[in-house]
Amino acid sequence: MRVCDRKSESELTAFLEQLPPGVDTVLGGYDETVLDGMAAVYPSPGVYWDDPLLEEARRRGLEVSSELDLFFRLCPAPIVGVTGTNGKTTTTNLVGRVLERGERPVLVGGNLGDTVIDRLDQVTPGHTVVLEISSQQLETIAEPRTQVGVVTNVTGDHLDRHHTLERYIDIKARLPEHVRPDGWAVLNGEDAVTRTFAGRTRAQVVWFDRLPAQPIKLPGAHNQANAKAAAAVGQVLGVPEPEIADAIASFEGVEHRIELVGEWGGVRWYNDSIATNPVAATTGLLAFDGAPLVLIAGGRGGGTDLSGWLEAARSRAAAVIVMGESAAAIRAALDGDRVVEARDLRDAVARAAELAQPGWVVLLSPAHKSFDMFRDFEDRGRQFKAAVREHHGA
């Protein structure tokens, strides 16, 4: 076994301590020679699927696979897969809570939580596995065969990796395409792209948007859609209706997804760091029933159209605080005296506290990736929460 990483040994100390004896390591950078003597390559999800090293591995006849591909091949239990541009994490967690009210034990994972391959020994044929599956993961799975495949919505994202919207859509369509013929494709009939997936599956199609409203604590119409998707999965898998409703009504939400940080001086602070694209961030802007808000946004761009989000920011935000690589471009596009540029996240929090008035909302909903200033969106969200609490002495 050989482990390769561009990071240095000093940056990977904790990880290296977990490796079994005898593992060969190549750290601080590598080239095609790391493929010598190898039978298979398992890249991390962050490695582009058309990376030159992976293309060379394929040219040499090596197997190029992934952790989730291996899990699909070995998993003895039926799988519920959830994908979509936005809402998939909340929906995955909601589905898990709903199915826990049924008769089968449930394991939840995929693009969230601990690595599922490390928990494979916990899974029996009597389990149900619920997986959030990103586009980066879907393209690596040879046969993402599920009993239920849920697609929340599809809008352009990660085009820096997938290159074209058509390619991105085709990757998302792989989930309903591979649902077992005796299974269910749970789709959003209100989404133009997702509607087309009905013609790309052999499974029974369930339109979750046609379900009645579900009681849920989380704000926004998008969370009502997430709740309907989870309810649809519960219904097709035989969970009693009262249990479905109670599981959804008691759900408190997911970290970084319009997460209430707290309220100080009549101002509510929300962490929506998961909103790494303009569609997700627009959803956050529209979630607060007209309450005036201060928006904190910016970061690294992802090659997506910002026009709809900019329009929502103009109409919904009383003030916009921008930061990161995109700060100057956003400020120029909004072109107003309500736009303030912050040095960093702490400065953004301080400026937001000065601007917000009682009854207002402060919302971190960046519409951009986090990698210019943070390790990932989770790191950004946790630093935001810490800065807000520190600012208020909480």
Secondary structure per residue as TSV (DSSP state, phi and psi in degrees):
chain	resnum	aa	ss	phi	psi
A	1	M	-	360.0	140.4
A	2	R	E	-130.9	132.0
A	3	V	E	-113.6	128.2
A	4	C	E	-123.1	142.6
A	5	D	E	-156.8	147.3
A	6	R	S	-77.0	-17.6
A	7	K	S	-74.6	157.1
A	8	S	-	-81.6	167.5
A	9	E	G	-59.2	-38.3
A	10	S	G	-66.6	-27.3
A	11	E	G	-81.4	-13.2
A	12	L	G	-119.6	22.1
A	13	T	H	-54.8	-49.5
A	14	A	H	-63.1	-41.1
A	15	F	H	-65.7	-44.5
A	16	L	H	-63.6	-30.8
A	17	E	H	-66.0	-21.2
A	18	Q	T	-88.6	-10.4
A	19	L	S	-73.8	143.0
A	20	P	-	-70.6	161.6
A	21	P	T	-61.3	148.0
A	22	G	T	89.4	0.1
A	23	V	-	-79.5	128.0
A	24	D	E	-78.6	133.4
A	25	T	E	-122.2	138.8
A	26	V	E	-126.0	108.8
A	27	L	E	-122.1	157.8
A	28	G	S	80.5	15.8
A	29	G	-	121.6	156.6
A	30	Y	-	-162.0	166.7
A	31	D	-	-133.2	-165.9
A	32	E	G	-65.0	-16.2
A	33	T	G	-66.8	-17.4
A	34	V	G	-67.3	-14.6
A	35	L	G	-80.9	-15.7
A	36	D	T	-60.1	127.2
A	37	G	T	81.2	2.1
A	38	M	-	-93.4	151.5
A	39	A	S	-103.8	-24.7
A	40	A	E	-152.4	156.6
A	41	V	E	-127.3	129.4
A	42	Y	-	-120.7	91.7
A	43	P	-	-75.4	157.1
A	44	S	-	-71.6	158.3
A	45	P	T	-57.8	-24.7
A	46	G	T	-74.8	-13.0
A	47	V	S	-81.7	126.3
A	48	Y	-	-60.8	141.1
A	49	W	T	-69.3	-18.4
A	50	D	T	-106.6	23.5
A	51	D	-	-57.0	139.3
A	52	P	H	-53.6	-35.3
A	53	L	H	-66.1	-39.8
A	54	L	H	-69.5	-36.4
A	55	E	H	-63.7	-38.4
A	56	E	H	-66.3	-39.9
A	57	A	H	-60.5	-42.5
A	58	R	H	-64.9	-39.6
A	59	R	H	-61.2	-34.1
A	60	R	T	-80.1	-5.1
A	61	G	T	85.9	14.2
A	62	L	-	-79.4	149.6
A	63	E	E	-72.3	129.5
A	64	V	E	-114.6	113.9
A	65	S	-	-135.1	-164.2
A	66	S	-	-152.1	166.3
A	67	E	H	-58.4	-43.1
A	68	L	H	-74.3	-32.2
A	69	D	H	-61.3	-44.1
A	70	L	H	-63.2	-40.2
A	71	F	H	-62.6	-44.3
A	72	F	H	-59.6	-38.2
A	73	R	H	-70.2	-30.3
A	74	L	H	-103.7	-15.4
A	75	C	-	-66.6	126.0
A	76	P	-	-86.4	-7.1
A	77	A	S	-105.2	156.3
A	78	P	-	-64.0	146.5
A	79	I	E	-117.5	136.6
A	80	V	E	-104.0	117.2
A	81	G	E	-103.6	138.3
A	82	V	E	-126.0	124.6
A	83	T	E	-137.0	180.0
A	84	G	-	142.6	161.1
A	85	T	S	-71.0	-44.3
A	86	N	S	-131.8	149.8
A	87	G	S	89.0	-4.2
A	88	K	H	-70.1	-32.6
A	89	T	H	-69.7	-47.8
A	90	T	H	-61.7	-43.6
A	91	T	H	-63.1	-42.4
A	92	T	H	-59.3	-45.8
A	93	N	H	-66.2	-38.9
A	94	L	H	-63.2	-43.9
A	95	V	H	-59.2	-43.7
A	96	G	H	-58.5	-45.1
A	97	R	H	-63.9	-40.2
A	98	V	H	-65.6	-47.3
A	99	L	H	-69.6	-23.9
A	100	E	T	-63.6	-20.0
A	101	R	T	-81.9	-3.8
A	102	G	S	-90.4	-161.9
A	103	E	S	-94.2	-10.6
A	104	R	S	-105.9	141.9
A	105	P	-	-64.7	150.8
A	106	V	E	-126.2	138.1
A	107	L	E	-119.7	130.2
A	108	V	E	-114.7	134.5
A	109	G	E	-173.4	-145.2
A	110	G	E	96.8	-119.5
A	111	N	S	-82.5	28.4
A	112	L	S	-157.4	156.1
A	113	G	S	69.2	-160.2
A	114	D	S	-73.2	155.2
A	115	T	-	-59.1	127.8
A	116	V	G	-72.4	-29.1
A	117	I	G	-62.8	-28.4
A	118	D	G	-74.0	-12.5
A	119	R	G	-111.7	10.8
A	120	L	G	-59.7	-34.0
A	121	D	G	-69.3	-10.8
A	122	Q	G	-87.2	-12.2
A	123	V	-	-94.4	130.1
A	124	T	-	-117.0	168.6
A	125	P	T	-60.1	-18.6
A	126	G	T	-84.4	-5.9
A	127	H	-	-81.8	166.6
A	128	T	E	-121.3	131.1
A	129	V	E	-105.5	130.1
A	130	V	E	-113.3	120.3
A	131	L	E	-121.4	126.3
A	132	E	E	-78.1	129.2
A	133	I	-	-127.1	114.2
A	134	S	-	-79.3	167.5
A	135	S	H	-62.5	-35.7
A	136	Q	H	-61.9	-35.3
A	137	Q	H	-80.1	-40.1
A	138	L	H	-58.6	-38.3
A	139	E	T	-70.8	-14.0
A	140	T	T	-96.0	-8.1
A	141	I	-	-95.5	118.8
A	142	A	S	-60.3	-46.2
A	143	E	-	-138.5	89.2
A	144	P	-	-75.4	68.5
A	145	R	-	-83.8	120.3
A	146	T	-	-126.3	162.6
A	147	Q	S	-82.0	-34.6
A	148	V	E	-134.4	131.4
A	149	G	E	-121.6	120.1
A	150	V	E	-108.7	131.1
A	151	V	E	-122.5	115.8
A	152	T	-	-75.6	-44.3
A	153	N	-	-177.3	164.5
A	154	V	-	-141.1	115.1
A	155	T	-	-133.4	162.7
A	156	G	-	-59.0	130.0
A	157	D	-	-160.4	157.6
A	158	H	-	55.4	32.9
A	159	L	H	-72.4	-17.3
A	160	D	H	-64.5	-27.9
A	161	R	H	-92.8	-44.8
A	162	H	H	-91.8	-10.0
A	163	H	-	78.3	-48.0
A	164	T	S	-132.7	154.9
A	165	L	H	-63.4	-37.2
A	166	E	H	-61.5	-41.7
A	167	R	H	-65.1	-42.2
A	168	Y	H	-61.3	-44.5
A	169	I	H	-62.7	-43.6
A	170	D	H	-61.6	-36.3
A	171	I	H	-66.6	-46.2
A	172	K	H	-61.0	-35.9
A	173	A	H	-67.4	-16.8
A	174	R	H	-61.2	-29.1
A	175	L	H	-67.1	-57.4
A	176	P	H	-63.0	-30.3
A	177	E	H	-61.9	-29.7
A	178	H	T	-105.1	4.8
A	179	V	S	-61.3	140.4
A	180	R	-	-59.7	145.8
A	181	P	T	-57.4	-27.3
A	182	D	T	-92.7	11.3
A	183	G	S	-103.7	-160.5
A	184	W	E	-133.6	133.0
A	185	A	E	-100.0	111.5
A	186	V	E	-97.5	108.3
A	187	L	E	-123.1	159.8
A	188	N	-	-98.4	105.6
A	189	G	T	-70.4	-13.2
A	190	E	T	-85.1	-7.9
A	191	D	S	-102.2	123.3
A	192	A	H	-59.7	-41.9
A	193	V	H	-71.4	-45.7
A	194	T	H	-61.1	-32.8
A	195	R	H	-58.4	-35.1
A	196	T	H	-69.3	-18.6
A	197	F	G	-70.7	-17.2
A	198	A	G	-60.2	-30.8
A	199	G	G	-84.6	1.5
A	200	R	G	-117.0	19.0
A	201	T	-	-133.7	148.3
A	202	R	S	-93.0	-7.7
A	203	A	S	-82.3	168.9
A	204	Q	E	-71.1	132.6
A	205	V	E	-91.8	131.2
A	206	V	E	-119.7	121.4
A	207	W	E	-90.5	102.8
A	208	F	G	-69.8	-23.9
A	209	D	G	-66.3	-14.6
A	210	R	G	-85.9	-5.1
A	211	L	S	-74.1	155.4
A	212	P	-	-67.4	161.0
A	213	A	-	-57.1	144.5
A	214	Q	-	-111.2	136.4
A	215	P	-	-68.2	124.3
A	216	I	-	-149.5	143.5
A	217	K	S	-77.5	-22.3
A	218	L	S	-76.9	140.9
A	219	P	-	-76.3	155.8
A	220	G	S	100.1	143.9
A	221	A	H	-62.6	-30.3
A	222	H	H	-64.0	-34.3
A	223	N	H	-73.5	-28.1
A	224	Q	H	-64.4	-39.5
A	225	A	H	-64.1	-42.1
A	226	N	H	-60.4	-41.3
A	227	A	H	-64.8	-40.1
A	228	K	H	-64.0	-40.1
A	229	A	H	-61.8	-44.0
A	230	A	H	-65.0	-40.0
A	231	A	H	-62.7	-40.2
A	232	A	H	-62.2	-41.4
A	233	V	H	-63.7	-43.9
A	234	G	H	-58.6	-41.8
A	235	Q	H	-63.9	-47.8
A	236	V	H	-69.8	-23.0
A	237	L	T	-99.0	10.4
A	238	G	T	85.2	18.8
A	239	V	-	-77.7	133.0
A	240	P	-	-59.3	142.2
A	241	E	H	-54.3	-44.7
A	242	P	H	-62.0	-34.4
A	243	E	H	-70.2	-38.3
A	244	I	H	-60.1	-50.1
A	245	A	H	-61.7	-41.7
A	246	D	H	-69.2	-38.5
A	247	A	H	-62.7	-41.6
A	248	I	H	-71.6	-42.2
A	249	A	H	-65.1	-28.8
A	250	S	T	-92.0	-1.7
A	251	F	-	-72.3	128.1
A	252	E	-	-94.9	-5.3
A	253	G	-	105.0	-179.9
A	254	V	-	-123.8	143.2
A	255	E	T	-56.8	137.5
A	256	H	T	77.8	5.3
A	257	R	S	-119.0	89.6
A	258	I	S	44.2	52.9
A	259	E	E	-89.3	124.1
A	260	L	E	-71.0	118.8
A	261	V	E	-82.6	-40.0
A	262	G	E	162.2	177.7
A	263	E	E	-129.9	128.9
A	264	W	E	-135.3	128.7
A	265	G	T	59.5	31.5
A	266	G	T	79.8	5.2
A	267	V	E	-107.7	126.9
A	268	R	E	-95.6	134.2
A	269	W	E	-111.7	128.2
A	270	Y	E	-123.7	139.6
A	271	N	E	-105.1	109.5
A	272	D	-	-121.3	46.0
A	273	S	T	-63.4	-21.3
A	274	I	T	-64.0	-17.9
A	275	A	-	-75.4	78.5
A	276	T	-	-93.4	3.4
A	277	N	S	-136.6	161.2
A	278	P	H	-65.7	-30.2
A	279	V	H	-67.2	-46.2
A	280	A	H	-62.5	-40.7
A	281	A	H	-69.1	-34.1
A	282	T	H	-64.0	-40.4
A	283	T	H	-57.9	-43.0
A	284	G	H	-62.5	-41.2
A	285	L	H	-61.8	-32.3
A	286	L	G	-92.5	5.2
A	287	A	G	-87.9	-3.3
A	288	F	G	-114.0	24.7
A	289	D	T	51.6	40.2
A	290	G	T	84.6	0.7
A	291	A	-	-63.3	134.4
A	292	P	-	-58.4	142.3
A	293	L	E	-142.4	154.2
A	294	V	E	-103.9	121.5
A	295	L	E	-98.6	131.5
A	296	I	E	-108.6	122.3
A	297	A	E	-145.0	169.5
A	298	G	-	118.2	165.2
A	299	G	-	152.7	-145.9
A	300	R	B	-95.1	132.0
A	301	G	-	-72.0	156.1
A	302	G	-	-122.9	21.5
A	303	G	S	74.0	23.4
A	304	T	-	-110.0	160.1
A	305	D	-	-75.1	123.9
A	306	L	-	-96.4	-1.4
A	307	S	H	-60.5	-44.3
A	308	G	H	-64.7	-40.2
A	309	W	H	-67.5	-41.0
A	310	L	H	-61.1	-40.3
A	311	E	H	-63.8	-42.1
A	312	A	H	-65.3	-39.3
A	313	A	H	-63.8	-40.7
A	314	R	H	-62.6	-39.9
A	315	S	H	-84.3	-28.9
A	316	R	H	-104.5	-26.6
A	317	A	E	-94.7	127.3
A	318	A	E	-72.8	-26.9
A	319	A	E	-154.0	150.3
A	320	V	E	-127.8	126.8
A	321	I	E	-109.7	122.3
A	322	V	E	-111.4	150.9
A	323	M	-	-152.9	167.5
A	324	G	S	82.7	-169.4
A	325	E	T	-59.1	-32.4
A	326	S	T	-91.4	1.8
A	327	A	H	-56.4	-49.9
A	328	A	H	-64.3	-39.3
A	329	A	H	-66.9	-40.6
A	330	I	H	-66.2	-43.1
A	331	R	H	-61.0	-41.5
A	332	A	H	-66.9	-37.7
A	333	A	H	-70.1	-38.4
A	334	L	H	-78.5	-35.3
A	335	D	-	48.3	59.3
A	336	G	S	-148.6	164.0
A	337	D	T	-78.1	-3.6
A	338	R	T	-86.3	1.8
A	339	V	E	-103.5	127.8
A	340	V	E	-124.6	135.5
A	341	E	E	-99.2	127.0
A	342	A	-	-103.8	150.5
A	343	R	S	-69.6	-40.4
A	344	D	S	-158.8	-172.5
A	345	L	H	-67.4	-40.3
A	346	R	H	-62.8	-41.8
A	347	D	H	-63.9	-38.2
A	348	A	H	-63.1	-41.2
A	349	V	H	-64.2	-44.6
A	350	A	H	-61.9	-42.8
A	351	R	H	-68.3	-37.6
A	352	A	H	-63.7	-39.8
A	353	A	H	-63.9	-33.9
A	354	E	H	-69.8	-33.3
A	355	L	H	-87.1	-36.0
A	356	A	-	-71.4	141.1
A	357	Q	-	-113.9	159.9
A	358	P	T	-52.6	135.3
A	359	G	T	93.1	-7.6
A	360	W	-	-90.5	170.4
A	361	V	E	-120.1	138.9
A	362	V	E	-108.3	124.4
A	363	L	E	-125.6	116.5
A	364	L	E	-84.3	106.2
A	365	S	-	-143.7	85.1
A	366	P	-	-70.2	-29.1
A	367	A	S	66.5	8.3
A	368	H	S	-141.9	160.0
A	369	K	B	-68.3	164.8
A	370	S	S	-100.5	-6.5
A	371	F	T	-72.9	-5.8
A	372	D	T	-75.5	-28.3
A	373	M	T	-129.0	-14.2
A	374	F	S	-136.8	166.0
A	375	R	S	-67.9	-42.2
A	376	D	S	-165.3	-178.8
A	377	F	H	-65.5	-29.0
A	378	E	H	-68.0	-42.5
A	379	D	H	-60.5	-44.2
A	380	R	H	-59.4	-46.4
A	381	G	H	-64.2	-41.0
A	382	R	H	-70.6	-36.2
A	383	Q	H	-66.9	-36.1
A	384	F	H	-62.8	-47.5
A	385	K	H	-60.6	-42.9
A	386	A	H	-64.2	-40.2
A	387	A	H	-66.4	-40.0
A	388	V	H	-64.2	-47.0
A	389	R	H	-66.6	-38.5
A	390	E	H	-63.9	-42.7
A	391	H	H	-60.1	-36.9
A	392	H	T	-95.4	5.6
A	393	G	T	67.8	27.5
A	394	A	-	-96.6	360.0
